[in-house]
Structures are given as C-alpha cells and as structure tokens.
C-alpha cells in the first residue's frame, strides 16, 4: 500500500471510529492456521451446486417458504442430502449462552432507534464502498432488484434484533440458514458471469473473510458508533451484543477460530481488514444511488439533502464524496447539532425535547419500515435462492 493510500485509509478509519493511530495493514489479526480469505462453506456449496445444476431451486424455494420459525420442523420436498444438512446445522452452537442472547435481545429493544439507523444508513451504505461486496451484490440477481434485496438484507438484521430471535419461536436461526443457502448459490453462479470475473479480484465470492468484513461493517461499526455517540451501555450489554453477533456469523458458516472473542479483538481485526479495503467502484456507486433513491418512495419526512448529510455524518465526508452525495450545508448543521441532542433527550439527559426531535424520530422509524417487505408489512420478507445472476451478467 502506498503512503498516500495508507494515509487515506487511516483518515477514513479515524472518521468511522474504526482505527486508532496504529498502522493499517490489510491482513488478518488471527492466530488461526487457515486463512479466512481461502475458506468457504464446502458442504453446502457442493449441495447447492447440485440443486442448481439439476434445476431443483424452484422446488426447494417452494418447500422452504413455510419454514419460518426456529422450532419449525423441516418441510418436506427437500432433497434428502440438503434436508440432512439443514437438520444438522439448524441449531445453536454448543458455546451459545442463552442468558447473553436474552440480554442482547433486551439491549436491541432498548436501543432499536439507533440500531435501525446505523444498520440501514450506516452499514447499508458502507457495503457499497466495500469493493468485493459491491461487485458481488451488483452482478448477482439481487443487484438488479435493490428494493427487494434491501428488504431481505434488512430481514436478517431485523430477525437478529427481535426479542426471542434465537428461541424456538424466533426466526433468526432459520433466516441465517436460508441466507447460507443463498450465499452458496451465489458462489456457484457468480463465477459463471464474465462481467463479475472481469471486475473481481477473487475467484469465488463470499469467503469466510468476506463474511467477517461484512460483520465488521455491521456489528463492529455499530458498536463503535454507539460508543462514539455516548449512548449508555453497560459492560454486560456490550458483551451480550458481541455474543449475539458471534453466534450469528457462526450460523453463516464462519469457522469459530476466526470469530473475535472481544470487542478489542474485533476493533483490531476491523482496522486491518475493513478500513483499508474501502473504496469507490462503479458498481457500488450505482447500488448506493439505488438504495438512497428508495427513500423517495416512502415519506421519511426529510429532504434528500438531509438524507445525504446524515450519510456523511455517519460514514464521513470522504465516503459521501466517493458516492457523489450533493452537499446541503443547512441540513448538515441540523444533523450535526440535532442528532446529539436527540440522543441526549432519548437517554434522559435533556428534560425537554430539542427542536427537530420529532423530525429525527419520524425519519428513523420510517427508514426502518421502508425495508420491511417493501415498506408494507412488519413481517419477515421471504428469502429465496437465486437461479441466475443479474440479467445480462
């Protein structure tokens, strides 16, 4: 990495709250013998390749439609080997701590306003400046239908944040396993796209390394922003929030030896493998425009300038410039003064609601609902396995 690139990565990392003054090196902070960039999900990859090659995906999608809650029996109509695989993996790891998961659910309930915004505008838009992720999304089937894909992506975070997400009546374990099937299908399909191959710097997408980078753009980033914003969190809350994410990425097929065991380890890993990778791409710019354009379909009570400035506030002006987000300095002043006051009032640190409180409140809640089944339902959006890449890819 050149000195200029290193300085840019470091300045962006400081803006995002992901790095300190240490040097930034794109390598894994892991003592594991294997390299997560070269680890995929071999068993389910083989199974889904077979389903795709034999034209069995529509039947599997039909069968999986009724499989929703963690405690539901597996539906009939699945290939025997796929059913056997799902039977084995559709459970929590032995090291999962039920008490921590319950505490995480309560923490999610108490901080849902911030989580909705950070997952939606923070992590969602950050994904468009993670080059591998942006290219994989763009050239896959989901990239051509961003509102539907955004709803499905939001479903993952919504199910994770729900009370009882990991209980038999919750939905996250099933959601994670359906997502794992989708990842396996994409790993089989994308290498068949000459457009993706021409743009990609990897032979097979969505490695364990890629999933961990996504985790850092979600869990690690959100945790750091909550601390930067001085949102009150107990040590037990923070530990439970991390544990929830540890279980989540395990369920997505990440090997346990790669999963950070503390927030300090997660921050160190993120500083090495997320921040240096962030960069604009043609695919990412188009995806970001699509995502931000979705808000025009639902009244969030704000202008596009306000939305652009909120993205800049959450992610940095550098990211905003990469994505070509037009400046609105009046909205920027409102965001930078109003949002801290909004947090202070919500946390009981201000006795009277500040000016703009209801604007921020409406904005965050409408943003959350926008991605839930196209903004029409609080229920889960069905996750389906793709049968092809982006049309024309």
C-alpha positions as CSV (number, residue, x, y, z in Angstrom):
1,X,0.0,0.0,0.0
2,X,1.4,3.4,-0.9
3,X,1.9,6.1,1.7
4,X,-0.9,8.1,0.2
5,X,-3.3,5.2,0.2
6,X,-2.2,4.3,3.8
7,X,-2.9,7.9,4.9
8,X,-6.3,7.9,3.2
9,X,-7.2,4.6,4.8
10,X,-6.1,5.8,8.2
11,X,-8.0,9.1,7.9
12,X,-11.2,7.4,6.9
13,X,-10.8,4.8,9.6
14,X,-10.5,7.6,12.2
15,X,-13.6,9.2,10.8
16,X,-15.5,6.0,11.0
17,X,-14.2,5.3,14.5
18,X,-12.6,2.0,13.4
19,X,-8.9,2.7,13.9
20,X,-6.5,4.5,16.1
21,X,-3.1,5.7,15.4
22,X,-1.6,2.3,14.6
23,X,-0.6,1.5,11.0
24,X,-3.2,-0.1,8.8
25,X,-2.2,-3.4,7.2
26,X,-4.7,-5.5,5.2
27,X,-4.0,-8.8,6.9
28,X,-6.0,-10.9,9.4
29,X,-5.4,-10.3,13.2
30,X,-5.9,-14.0,13.8
31,X,-3.7,-16.8,15.1
32,X,-5.6,-19.5,13.2
33,X,-3.6,-21.6,10.8
34,X,-6.0,-21.2,8.0
35,X,-6.6,-18.0,6.0
36,X,-10.2,-17.0,6.1
37,X,-9.9,-15.5,2.6
38,X,-9.5,-19.0,1.3
39,X,-12.2,-20.7,3.4
40,X,-15.7,-21.1,2.0
41,X,-18.6,-23.4,3.0
42,X,-17.7,-26.6,1.3
43,X,-20.5,-28.9,2.2
44,X,-23.4,-26.6,1.4
45,X,-21.6,-25.2,-1.6
46,X,-21.5,-28.7,-3.1
47,X,-25.1,-29.4,-2.2
48,X,-26.4,-26.1,-3.7
49,X,-24.3,-26.6,-6.9
50,X,-26.1,-29.9,-7.4
51,X,-29.5,-28.3,-6.8
52,X,-28.8,-25.5,-9.2
53,X,-27.3,-27.8,-11.9
54,X,-30.3,-30.1,-11.8
55,X,-32.9,-27.3,-11.9
56,X,-34.1,-28.0,-8.4
57,X,-34.1,-24.5,-6.9
58,X,-37.8,-23.6,-7.6
59,X,-38.9,-26.7,-5.8
60,X,-36.5,-26.0,-2.9
61,X,-37.8,-22.4,-2.6
62,X,-41.4,-23.6,-2.6
63,X,-40.6,-26.1,0.2
64,X,-38.7,-23.5,2.3
65,X,-41.5,-20.9,2.1
66,X,-43.3,-22.5,5.1
67,X,-40.1,-22.9,7.1
68,X,-40.0,-19.7,9.3
69,X,-39.6,-20.2,13.0
70,X,-36.5,-21.8,14.6
71,X,-38.6,-24.5,16.1
72,X,-40.4,-25.5,12.9
73,X,-39.9,-28.9,11.6
74,X,-38.1,-29.1,8.3
75,X,-40.6,-29.1,5.4
76,X,-41.0,-32.0,3.1
77,X,-40.0,-31.7,-0.6
78,X,-36.3,-31.1,0.0
79,X,-33.6,-33.3,-1.5
80,X,-32.5,-35.8,1.1
81,X,-28.9,-34.7,1.4
82,X,-29.9,-31.0,1.7
83,X,-32.5,-31.9,4.4
84,X,-29.9,-33.9,6.3
85,X,-27.5,-30.9,6.2
86,X,-30.1,-28.5,7.4
87,X,-31.2,-30.8,10.2
88,X,-27.6,-30.8,11.5
89,X,-26.9,-27.0,11.2
90,X,-30.2,-25.6,12.2
91,X,-29.2,-25.3,15.9
92,X,-27.2,-23.0,18.1
93,X,-23.5,-23.8,18.7
94,X,-22.7,-25.6,22.0
95,X,-21.0,-22.5,23.2
96,X,-24.0,-20.2,22.8
97,X,-25.0,-18.5,26.1
98,X,-28.8,-18.3,26.4
99,X,-28.5,-15.6,29.1
100,X,-26.4,-13.4,26.9
101,X,-28.7,-13.8,24.0
102,X,-31.7,-12.8,26.1
103,X,-29.8,-9.8,27.3
104,X,-28.8,-8.9,23.7
105,X,-32.5,-9.0,22.7
106,X,-33.3,-6.6,25.5
107,X,-30.5,-4.3,24.5
108,X,-31.7,-4.4,20.9
109,X,-35.2,-3.4,22.1
110,X,-33.8,-0.5,24.2
111,X,-31.5,0.8,21.5
112,X,-33.6,0.0,18.5
113,X,-33.8,3.5,17.2
114,X,-30.0,3.8,16.9
115,X,-29.7,0.3,15.5
116,X,-32.2,0.8,12.7
117,X,-30.4,3.9,11.6
118,X,-26.9,2.5,11.9
119,X,-27.7,-0.7,10.2
120,X,-29.7,1.0,7.4
121,X,-27.9,4.2,6.6
122,X,-24.5,3.3,8.1
123,X,-23.8,-0.4,7.3
124,X,-26.1,-0.5,4.3
125,X,-24.4,2.4,2.5
126,X,-20.9,1.3,3.7
127,X,-21.5,-2.0,1.9
128,X,-21.4,-0.1,-1.4
129,X,-17.8,1.0,-0.7
130,X,-16.6,-2.4,0.1
131,X,-15.4,-3.3,-3.4
132,X,-15.8,-7.1,-3.2
133,X,-19.2,-6.9,-1.6
134,X,-20.4,-4.2,-4.0
135,X,-19.4,-6.2,-7.1
136,X,-20.8,-9.4,-5.8
137,X,-24.1,-7.8,-5.0
138,X,-24.3,-5.8,-8.2
139,X,-23.6,-8.7,-10.6
140,X,-25.8,-11.2,-8.7
141,X,-29.6,-11.4,-9.2
142,X,-30.2,-9.2,-6.2
143,X,-28.3,-6.2,-7.6
144,X,-31.0,-5.8,-10.3
145,X,-33.8,-5.5,-7.7
146,X,-32.3,-3.5,-4.9
147,X,-35.6,-2.8,-3.0
148,X,-36.3,-6.5,-2.7
149,X,-32.7,-7.2,-1.8
150,X,-32.6,-4.4,0.7
151,X,-35.7,-5.8,2.3
152,X,-34.1,-9.3,2.5
153,X,-30.9,-7.9,3.9
154,X,-32.9,-5.9,6.5
155,X,-34.8,-9.0,7.4
156,X,-31.5,-10.5,8.5
157,X,-30.8,-7.7,10.9
158,X,-34.5,-7.4,12.0
159,X,-34.8,-11.1,12.8
160,X,-31.4,-10.9,14.7
161,X,-32.7,-7.9,16.7
162,X,-36.1,-9.4,17.6
163,X,-36.9,-10.5,21.1
164,X,-36.5,-14.2,21.3
165,X,-34.5,-14.3,18.0
166,X,-32.7,-17.4,19.0
167,X,-35.6,-19.1,20.8
168,X,-37.8,-21.8,19.1
169,X,-40.5,-19.2,18.4
170,X,-37.9,-16.7,16.9
171,X,-36.8,-16.7,13.3
172,X,-33.1,-15.9,13.2
173,X,-31.6,-19.4,13.1
174,X,-33.8,-20.2,10.1
175,X,-33.1,-16.8,8.5
176,X,-29.3,-17.4,8.9
177,X,-29.5,-20.9,7.3
178,X,-31.6,-19.6,4.4
179,X,-29.0,-16.9,3.9
180,X,-26.3,-19.5,4.0
181,X,-28.1,-21.4,1.1
182,X,-28.3,-18.1,-0.8
183,X,-24.5,-17.5,-0.3
184,X,-23.8,-21.0,-1.6
185,X,-25.9,-20.4,-4.7
186,X,-24.2,-17.1,-5.4
187,X,-20.8,-18.8,-5.0
188,X,-21.8,-21.2,-7.7
189,X,-23.4,-18.6,-10.0
190,X,-21.2,-15.6,-9.9
191,X,-18.0,-17.3,-11.3
192,X,-20.1,-18.1,-14.4
193,X,-20.5,-14.3,-15.1
194,X,-17.8,-12.8,-17.4
195,X,-18.7,-9.4,-16.1
196,X,-18.1,-10.3,-12.5
197,X,-14.9,-12.2,-13.4
198,X,-13.6,-9.1,-15.2
199,X,-14.2,-6.9,-12.2
200,X,-13.5,-9.2,-9.3
201,X,-10.1,-9.8,-7.6
202,X,-11.2,-13.2,-6.3
203,X,-12.2,-16.5,-8.0
204,X,-15.0,-17.4,-5.6
205,X,-17.0,-14.8,-3.7
206,X,-18.3,-14.7,-0.1
207,X,-15.4,-16.4,1.7
208,X,-15.2,-16.5,5.5
209,X,-13.0,-13.4,5.2
210,X,-15.7,-11.6,3.2
211,X,-18.3,-12.5,5.8
212,X,-16.1,-11.3,8.6
213,X,-15.6,-8.0,6.7
214,X,-19.4,-7.7,6.5
215,X,-19.6,-8.4,10.2
216,X,-17.2,-5.6,10.9
217,X,-19.3,-3.2,8.7
218,X,-22.3,-4.2,10.9
219,X,-21.6,-5.3,14.4
220,X,-18.2,-3.7,15.0
221,X,-19.1,-0.5,13.3
222,X,-22.4,-0.1,15.1
223,X,-20.8,-0.9,18.5
224,X,-18.1,1.7,17.9
225,X,-20.6,4.4,16.7
226,X,-22.8,3.8,19.8
227,X,-19.7,4.4,22.0
228,X,-18.7,7.5,19.9
229,X,-22.2,8.9,20.3
230,X,-22.1,8.3,24.1
231,X,-25.1,6.0,24.1
232,X,-25.2,4.5,27.6
233,X,-24.2,0.8,27.6
234,X,-23.2,-1.5,30.4
235,X,-20.3,-3.8,30.0
236,X,-22.8,-6.7,30.2
237,X,-24.8,-5.1,27.4
238,X,-21.7,-4.7,25.2
239,X,-20.7,-8.3,25.8
240,X,-24.1,-9.6,25.0
241,X,-24.3,-7.6,21.8
242,X,-20.9,-9.1,20.7
243,X,-22.1,-12.6,21.7
244,X,-25.2,-12.2,19.5
245,X,-23.0,-11.4,16.5
246,X,-20.6,-14.2,17.3
247,X,-23.5,-16.7,17.2
248,X,-24.8,-15.0,14.0
249,X,-21.6,-15.3,12.0
250,X,-21.1,-18.9,13.2
251,X,-24.6,-19.7,11.8
252,X,-23.5,-18.2,8.5
253,X,-20.6,-20.7,8.3
254,X,-17.7,-18.7,9.7
255,X,-15.2,-21.0,11.4
256,X,-15.1,-20.4,15.2
257,X,-11.4,-19.9,15.2
258,X,-11.8,-16.7,13.1
259,X,-14.5,-15.1,15.3
260,X,-13.2,-12.3,17.5
261,X,-13.7,-13.1,21.2
262,X,-13.7,-9.5,22.5
263,X,-14.6,-6.0,21.1
264,X,-10.9,-5.1,21.3
265,X,-10.1,-8.0,19.1
266,X,-12.9,-7.1,16.7
267,X,-11.7,-3.5,16.5
268,X,-8.2,-4.6,15.8
269,X,-9.4,-7.1,13.1
270,X,-11.6,-4.4,11.6
271,X,-8.8,-1.9,11.5
272,X,-6.8,-4.3,9.5
273,X,-9.3,-5.8,7.1
274,X,-12.2,-3.4,6.6
275,X,-10.9,0.2,6.6
276,X,-8.0,-0.4,4.1
277,X,-10.4,-2.1,1.6
278,X,-13.0,0.7,1.5
279,X,-13.0,2.4,-2.0
280,X,-15.5,3.6,-4.6
281,X,-16.4,1.3,-7.5
282,X,-18.8,1.9,-10.5
283,X,-21.0,-0.9,-9.1
284,X,-21.1,0.5,-5.6
285,X,-22.0,4.0,-6.8
286,X,-24.9,2.6,-8.7
287,X,-26.1,0.5,-5.7
288,X,-25.8,3.5,-3.4
289,X,-27.9,5.6,-5.7
290,X,-30.5,2.9,-5.9
291,X,-30.6,2.5,-2.1
292,X,-30.8,6.2,-1.4
293,X,-33.4,6.6,-4.1
294,X,-35.7,4.1,-2.4
295,X,-36.5,6.8,0.2
296,X,-38.3,8.8,-2.5
297,X,-41.0,6.0,-2.5
298,X,-41.8,6.4,1.2
299,X,-42.3,9.7,3.0
300,X,-39.5,9.9,5.6
301,X,-40.3,13.5,6.4
302,X,-37.0,14.8,5.2
303,X,-35.3,16.1,2.1
304,X,-32.8,14.3,0.0
305,X,-30.2,16.8,1.2
306,X,-30.9,15.8,4.8
307,X,-30.5,12.2,3.9
308,X,-27.2,12.8,2.1
309,X,-25.9,14.8,5.1
310,X,-26.9,12.1,7.5
311,X,-25.0,9.5,5.5
312,X,-22.0,11.9,5.5
313,X,-22.4,12.3,9.3
314,X,-22.5,8.6,10.0
315,X,-19.9,7.4,7.4
316,X,-17.6,10.5,6.8
317,X,-17.4,13.2,4.1
318,X,-14.8,11.0,2.3
319,X,-17.4,8.3,1.7
320,X,-20.0,10.9,0.8
321,X,-17.6,12.3,-1.8
322,X,-16.9,8.9,-3.2
323,X,-20.6,8.4,-3.7
324,X,-21.2,11.8,-5.2
325,X,-23.7,12.9,-2.5
326,X,-24.6,16.5,-3.1
327,X,-23.9,18.9,-0.1
328,X,-26.7,20.6,1.8
329,X,-25.0,22.7,4.4
330,X,-28.1,23.8,6.2
331,X,-29.1,20.1,6.6
332,X,-25.6,19.3,7.7
333,X,-25.8,21.9,10.5
334,X,-29.2,20.4,11.6
335,X,-27.9,16.9,11.7
336,X,-24.6,17.7,13.5
337,X,-26.3,19.7,16.2
338,X,-29.7,18.0,16.3
339,X,-28.7,14.3,16.4
340,X,-26.6,14.6,19.6
341,X,-29.4,16.5,21.3
342,X,-31.9,13.8,20.1
343,X,-29.8,11.1,21.7
344,X,-29.4,13.1,24.9
345,X,-33.2,13.5,25.2
346,X,-33.9,9.9,24.4
347,X,-31.4,8.8,27.1
348,X,-32.9,11.1,29.7
349,X,-30.1,13.6,29.7
350,X,-32.2,16.5,28.5
351,X,-35.5,17.4,30.2
352,X,-37.2,18.9,27.2
353,X,-37.4,17.5,23.6
354,X,-35.0,19.5,21.5
355,X,-36.0,21.3,18.3
356,X,-36.2,18.7,15.5
357,X,-36.8,15.8,17.8
358,X,-39.9,14.6,16.0
359,X,-38.3,15.0,12.6
360,X,-35.4,12.7,13.7
361,X,-37.9,10.3,15.3
362,X,-40.1,10.0,12.2
363,X,-37.1,9.7,10.0
364,X,-35.5,6.8,11.8
365,X,-38.8,4.8,12.2
366,X,-39.9,5.4,8.6
367,X,-36.4,4.3,7.5
368,X,-36.8,1.1,9.4
369,X,-40.2,0.3,8.0
370,X,-39.0,1.1,4.4
371,X,-37.0,-2.1,4.2
372,X,-39.6,-4.4,5.8
373,X,-41.3,-6.1,2.9
374,X,-41.2,-3.1,0.6
375,X,-42.5,-0.8,3.4
376,X,-45.9,-2.5,3.6
377,X,-45.6,-5.1,6.4
378,X,-43.7,-5.6,9.7
379,X,-43.5,-9.3,8.9
380,X,-40.4,-11.0,7.5
381,X,-39.6,-10.8,3.8
382,X,-39.2,-14.2,2.2
383,X,-35.6,-15.2,1.5
384,X,-35.3,-17.2,-1.8
385,X,-32.4,-18.9,-3.5
386,X,-31.5,-17.3,-6.9
387,X,-31.3,-19.3,-10.1
388,X,-29.2,-16.9,-12.1
389,X,-27.1,-13.8,-12.0
390,X,-28.1,-10.2,-12.8
391,X,-29.8,-10.2,-16.2
392,X,-27.2,-9.7,-18.8
393,X,-24.4,-10.7,-16.5
